């Protein structure tokens, strides 16, 4: 993934803690890529990090949906990604 690329790792980590740390490092790289690509089209992006509980809990899911709708109303492209740190 992006974290491995950013950190120059030649193989994927195996421990959960290292996977999470590498994923966290990759998030900024990934978002920067999206910002550059959409920016070339004069579009703004926002990152939404979600996890399984956001789908299972009704209040969480409504919050995710509201955030997506608000982003779209503002003309912002929501970039939805898994929260790998939990």
N, CA, C and O atoms as a DFTB+ gen file, in Angstrom:
344 C
 N C O
     1  1       0.810      -1.185       0.000
     2  2       0.000       0.000       0.000
     3  2       0.860       1.259       0.000
     4  3       2.083       1.216      -0.139
     5  1       0.171       2.368       0.161
     6  2       0.829       3.674       0.137
     7  2       1.836       3.836       1.270
     8  3       2.874       4.474       1.097
     9  1       1.528       3.258       2.430
    10  2       2.458       3.360       3.557
    11  2       3.782       2.693       3.260
    12  3       4.841       3.225       3.593
    13  1       3.725       1.521       2.630
    14  2       4.958       0.820       2.254
    15  2       5.758       1.643       1.255
    16  3       6.983       1.728       1.348
    17  1       5.062       2.246       0.301
    18  2       5.742       3.084      -0.697
    19  2       6.381       4.285      -0.015
    20  3       7.555       4.581      -0.237
    21  1       5.605       4.977       0.818
    22  2       6.110       6.179       1.489
    23  2       7.324       5.872       2.354
    24  3       8.278       6.650       2.387
    25  1       7.293       4.735       3.058
    26  2       8.375       4.388       3.979
    27  2       9.497       3.593       3.316
    28  3      10.501       3.281       3.958
    29  1       9.332       3.267       2.039
    30  2      10.368       2.536       1.315
    31  2      10.508       1.092       1.751
    32  3      11.592       0.516       1.661
    33  1       9.414       0.498       2.226
    34  2       9.469      -0.897       2.658
    35  2       9.390      -1.817       1.449
    36  3       8.610      -1.582       0.526
    37  1      10.189      -2.847       1.462
    38  2      10.189      -3.789       0.339
    39  2       9.237      -4.952       0.550
    40  3       8.932      -5.686      -0.390
    41  1       8.760      -5.127       1.790
    42  2       7.777      -6.180       2.055
    43  2       6.732      -5.641       3.020
    44  3       6.987      -4.721       3.798
    45  1       5.564      -6.232       2.950
    46  2       4.477      -5.806       3.825
    47  2       4.747      -6.262       5.253
    48  3       5.258      -7.361       5.467
    49  1       4.409      -5.425       6.231
    50  2       4.598      -5.832       7.627
    51  2       3.646      -6.966       7.989
    52  3       2.621      -7.171       7.339
    53  1       4.005      -7.694       9.033
    54  2       3.177      -8.824       9.444
    55  2       2.453      -8.584      10.765
    56  3       1.362      -9.117      10.961
    57  1       3.024      -7.800      11.676
    58  2       2.363      -7.572      12.966
    59  2       1.260      -6.526      12.798
    60  3       1.362      -5.620      11.970
    61  1       0.219      -6.671      13.592
    62  2      -0.914      -5.745      13.523
    63  2      -0.455      -4.320      13.816
    64  3      -0.858      -3.386      13.123
    65  1       0.379      -4.147      14.831
    66  2       0.832      -2.813      15.222
    67  2       1.613      -2.144      14.088
    68  3       1.420      -0.961      13.809
    69  1       2.483      -2.898      13.445
    70  2       3.268      -2.328      12.355
    71  2       2.389      -2.049      11.149
    72  3       2.565      -1.032      10.477
    73  1       1.445      -2.936      10.865
    74  2       0.507      -2.693       9.767
    75  2      -0.255      -1.388       9.991
    76  3      -0.421      -0.590       9.068
    77  1      -0.719      -1.178      11.229
    78  2      -1.465       0.035      11.539
    79  2      -0.592       1.279      11.416
    80  3      -1.038       2.306      10.903
    81  1       0.643       1.190      11.883
    82  2       1.558       2.332      11.799
    83  2       1.883       2.662      10.345
    84  3       1.913       3.832       9.962
    85  1       2.124       1.643       9.547
    86  2       2.435       1.851       8.129
    87  2       1.212       2.423       7.410
    88  3       1.342       3.315       6.573
    89  1       0.029       1.909       7.738
    90  2      -1.195       2.438       7.136
    91  2      -1.394       3.909       7.506
    92  3      -1.791       4.715       6.664
    93  1      -1.122       4.252       8.752
    94  2      -1.249       5.646       9.183
    95  2      -0.285       6.543       8.400
    96  3      -0.646       7.650       8.000
    97  1       0.923       6.065       8.189
    98  2       1.898       6.836       7.414
    99  2       1.433       6.996       5.968
   100  3       1.678       8.027       5.343
   101  1       0.777       5.998       5.454
   102  2       0.310       6.048       4.071
   103  2      -0.887       6.945       3.858
   104  3      -1.117       7.411       2.743
   105  1      -1.662       7.200       4.915
   106  2      -2.860       8.024       4.770
   107  2      -2.539       9.413       4.221
   108  3      -3.213       9.893       3.309
   109  1      -1.529      10.048       4.765
   110  2      -1.196      11.402       4.302
   111  2      -0.729      11.383       2.853
   112  3      -1.042      12.288       2.079
   113  1       0.014      10.359       2.495
   114  2       0.488      10.221       1.115
   115  2      -0.687      10.019       0.161
   116  3      -0.739      10.625      -0.909
   117  1      -1.619       9.171       0.554
   118  2      -2.787       8.888      -0.271
   119  2      -3.653      10.133      -0.427
   120  3      -4.088      10.451      -1.534
   121  1      -3.904      10.835       0.669
   122  2      -4.731      12.031       0.580
   123  2      -4.057      13.098      -0.278
   124  3      -4.724      13.793      -1.044
   125  1      -2.758      13.227      -0.155
   126  2      -2.024      14.205      -0.983
   127  2      -2.175      13.870      -2.466
   128  3      -2.323      14.769      -3.294
   129  1      -2.137      12.594      -2.800
   130  2      -2.335      12.162      -4.183
   131  2      -3.731      12.565      -4.669
   132  3      -3.881      13.112      -5.762
   133  1      -4.737      12.293      -3.858
   134  2      -6.102      12.700      -4.221
   135  2      -6.209      14.216      -4.363
   136  3      -6.828      14.708      -5.307
   137  1      -5.612      14.955      -3.435
   138  2      -5.658      16.420      -3.513
   139  2      -5.001      16.927      -4.786
   140  3      -5.516      17.845      -5.425
   141  1      -3.886      16.350      -5.158
   142  2      -3.197      16.763      -6.385
   143  2      -4.027      16.439      -7.623
   144  3      -4.163      17.275      -8.517
   145  1      -4.579      15.232      -7.678
   146  2      -5.344      14.819      -8.856
   147  2      -6.646      15.611      -8.996
   148  3      -6.951      16.116     -10.077
   149  1      -7.408      15.721      -7.918
   150  2      -8.651      16.484      -7.989
   151  2      -8.380      17.981      -8.086
   152  3      -9.154      18.717      -8.697
   153  1      -7.279      18.432      -7.481
   154  2      -6.910      19.844      -7.571
   155  2      -6.647      20.276      -9.002
   156  3      -6.931      21.415      -9.373
   157  1      -6.109      19.376      -9.805
   158  2      -5.887      19.683     -11.218
   159  2      -7.199      19.971     -11.931
   160  3      -7.220      20.642     -12.963
   161  1      -8.291      19.461     -11.376
   162  2      -9.628      19.698     -11.920
   163  2     -10.359      20.795     -11.138
   164  3     -11.561      20.996     -11.311
   165  1      -9.615      21.502     -10.273
   166  2     -10.173      22.571      -9.435
   167  2     -11.266      22.053      -8.498
   168  3     -12.263      22.733      -8.252
   169  1     -11.063      20.843      -7.982
   170  2     -12.018      20.242      -7.060
   171  2     -11.338      20.010      -5.719
   172  3     -10.142      19.729      -5.649
   173  1     -12.129      20.134      -4.653
   174  2     -11.637      19.908      -3.300
   175  2     -12.038      18.507      -2.837
   176  3     -13.046      17.959      -3.284
   177  1     -11.236      17.936      -1.937
   178  2     -11.532      16.620      -1.378
   179  2     -11.546      16.696       0.139
   180  3     -10.964      17.598       0.739
   181  1     -12.226      15.726       0.746
   182  2     -12.225      15.557       2.199
   183  2     -12.086      14.068       2.481
   184  3     -12.658      13.235       1.777
   185  1     -11.337      13.750       3.497
   186  2     -11.128      12.343       3.850
   187  2     -12.053      11.951       4.982
   188  3     -12.114      12.623       6.012
   189  1     -12.779      10.851       4.784
   190  2     -13.628      10.275       5.815
   191  2     -13.066       8.905       6.152
   192  3     -13.018       8.016       5.303
   193  1     -12.645       8.743       7.392
   194  2     -12.137       7.456       7.850
   195  2     -13.245       6.747       8.603
   196  3     -13.764       7.264       9.592
   197  1     -13.604       5.572       8.139
   198  2     -14.681       4.820       8.768
   199  2     -14.213       3.409       9.103
   200  3     -13.228       2.918       8.552
   201  1     -14.937       2.770      10.013
   202  2     -14.627       1.384      10.355
   203  2     -15.923       0.591      10.453
   204  3     -17.005       1.136      10.230
   205  1     -15.823      -0.654      10.775
   206  2     -16.976      -1.540      10.779
   207  2     -18.096      -1.038      11.695
   208  3     -19.274      -1.155      11.358
   209  1     -17.733      -0.484      12.841
   210  2     -18.766      -0.022      13.775
   211  2     -19.598       1.109      13.180
   212  3     -20.749       1.302      13.572
   213  1     -19.029       1.858      12.237
   214  2     -19.782       2.927      11.596
   215  2     -20.934       2.380      10.754
   216  3     -21.915       3.084      10.514
   217  1     -20.820       1.151      10.312
   218  2     -21.895       0.513       9.553
   219  2     -22.889      -0.194      10.470
   220  3     -24.064      -0.333      10.129
   221  1     -22.420      -0.639      11.626
   222  2     -23.253      -1.435      12.518
   223  2     -24.084      -0.601      13.482
   224  3     -25.178      -1.011      13.869
   225  1     -23.585       0.552      13.870
   226  2     -24.287       1.422      14.808
   227  2     -25.110       2.447      14.025
   228  3     -24.570       3.182      13.199
   229  1     -26.404       2.489      14.287
   230  2     -27.314       3.356      13.527
   231  2     -26.904       4.827      13.606
   232  3     -26.907       5.522      12.591
   233  1     -26.551       5.307      14.803
   234  2     -26.149       6.703      14.957
   235  2     -24.860       7.005      14.205
   236  3     -24.736       8.058      13.580
   237  1     -23.901       6.082      14.265
   238  2     -22.645       6.264      13.529
   239  2     -22.921       6.333      12.031
   240  3     -22.395       7.195      11.329
   241  1     -23.758       5.406      11.552
   242  2     -24.051       5.348      10.119
   243  2     -24.752       6.624       9.660
   244  3     -24.452       7.140       8.583
   245  1     -25.677       7.134      10.463
   246  2     -26.355       8.387      10.114
   247  2     -25.365       9.541      10.077
   248  3     -25.477      10.432       9.236
   249  1     -24.405       9.529      10.978
   250  2     -23.376      10.573      10.986
   251  2     -22.510      10.510       9.731
   252  3     -22.191      11.541       9.140
   253  1     -22.133       9.303       9.329
   254  2     -21.346       9.131       8.108
   255  2     -22.136       9.646       6.912
   256  3     -21.607      10.389       6.085
   257  1     -23.402       9.252       6.822
   258  2     -24.236       9.689       5.706
   259  2     -24.383      11.210       5.686
   260  3     -24.300      11.830       4.626
   261  1     -24.599      11.804       6.849
   262  2     -24.737      13.261       6.926
   263  2     -23.463      13.960       6.470
   264  3     -23.515      14.957       5.750
   265  1     -22.331      13.433       6.891
   266  2     -21.054      14.025       6.498
   267  2     -20.854      13.941       4.998
   268  3     -20.412      14.908       4.377
   269  1     -21.173      12.804       4.410
   270  2     -21.054      12.639       2.955
   271  2     -21.961      13.637       2.241
   272  3     -21.530      14.304       1.301
   273  1     -23.208      13.742       2.680
   274  2     -24.142      14.667       2.044
   275  2     -23.688      16.117       2.170
   276  3     -23.809      16.888       1.219
   277  1     -23.171      16.491       3.329
   278  2     -22.692      17.860       3.523
   279  2     -21.494      18.152       2.632
   280  3     -21.385      19.236       2.060
   281  1     -20.592      17.174       2.519
   282  2     -19.446      17.358       1.615
   283  2     -19.935      17.622       0.191
   284  3     -19.469      18.545      -0.475
   285  1     -20.871      16.807      -0.259
   286  2     -21.387      16.949      -1.620
   287  2     -22.095      18.288      -1.806
   288  3     -21.952      18.917      -2.854
   289  1     -22.859      18.733      -0.804
   290  2     -23.524      20.035      -0.883
   291  2     -22.505      21.168      -0.989
   292  3     -22.759      22.185      -1.635
   293  1     -21.350      20.982      -0.347
   294  2     -20.286      21.993      -0.398
   295  2     -19.429      21.880      -1.651
   296  3     -18.522      22.687      -1.860
   297  1     -19.712      20.880      -2.488
   298  2     -18.921      20.681      -3.695
   299  2     -17.596      19.989      -3.425
   300  3     -16.661      20.096      -4.220
   301  1     -17.512      19.285      -2.313
   302  2     -16.290      18.592      -1.908
   303  2     -16.467      17.098      -2.183
   304  3     -17.503      16.519      -1.857
   305  1     -15.457      16.485      -2.781
   306  2     -15.503      15.055      -3.076
   307  2     -15.084      14.285      -1.823
   308  3     -13.949      14.429      -1.369
   309  1     -15.974      13.473      -1.258
   310  2     -15.583      12.699      -0.080
   311  2     -14.739      11.484      -0.480
   312  3     -15.156      10.664      -1.299
   313  1     -13.573      11.388       0.101
   314  2     -12.703      10.238      -0.093
   315  2     -12.908       9.347       1.127
   316  3     -12.534       9.711       2.242
   317  1     -13.501       8.186       0.907
   318  2     -13.845       7.299       2.018
   319  2     -12.820       6.181       2.092
   320  3     -12.550       5.485       1.112
   321  1     -12.260       6.031       3.283
   322  2     -11.212       5.039       3.475
   323  2     -11.427       4.358       4.827
   324  3     -12.041       4.922       5.732
   325  1     -10.914       3.150       4.940
   326  2     -11.008       2.414       6.197
   327  2     -10.073       3.016       7.230
   328  3      -8.928       3.353       6.929
   329  1     -10.570       3.145       8.445
   330  2      -9.731       3.575       9.563
   331  2      -8.930       2.359      10.015
   332  3      -9.452       1.499      10.724
   333  1      -7.680       2.286       9.612
   334  2      -6.829       1.133       9.893
   335  2      -6.229       1.143      11.288
   336  3      -5.573       0.182      11.690
   337  1      -6.451       2.225      12.033
   338  2      -5.795       2.319      13.338
   339  2      -6.617       1.698      14.462
   340  3      -6.170       1.673      15.608
   341  1      -7.807       1.200      14.154
   342  2      -8.626       0.610      15.199
   343  2      -8.796      -0.867      14.973
   344  3      -9.462      -1.539      15.761
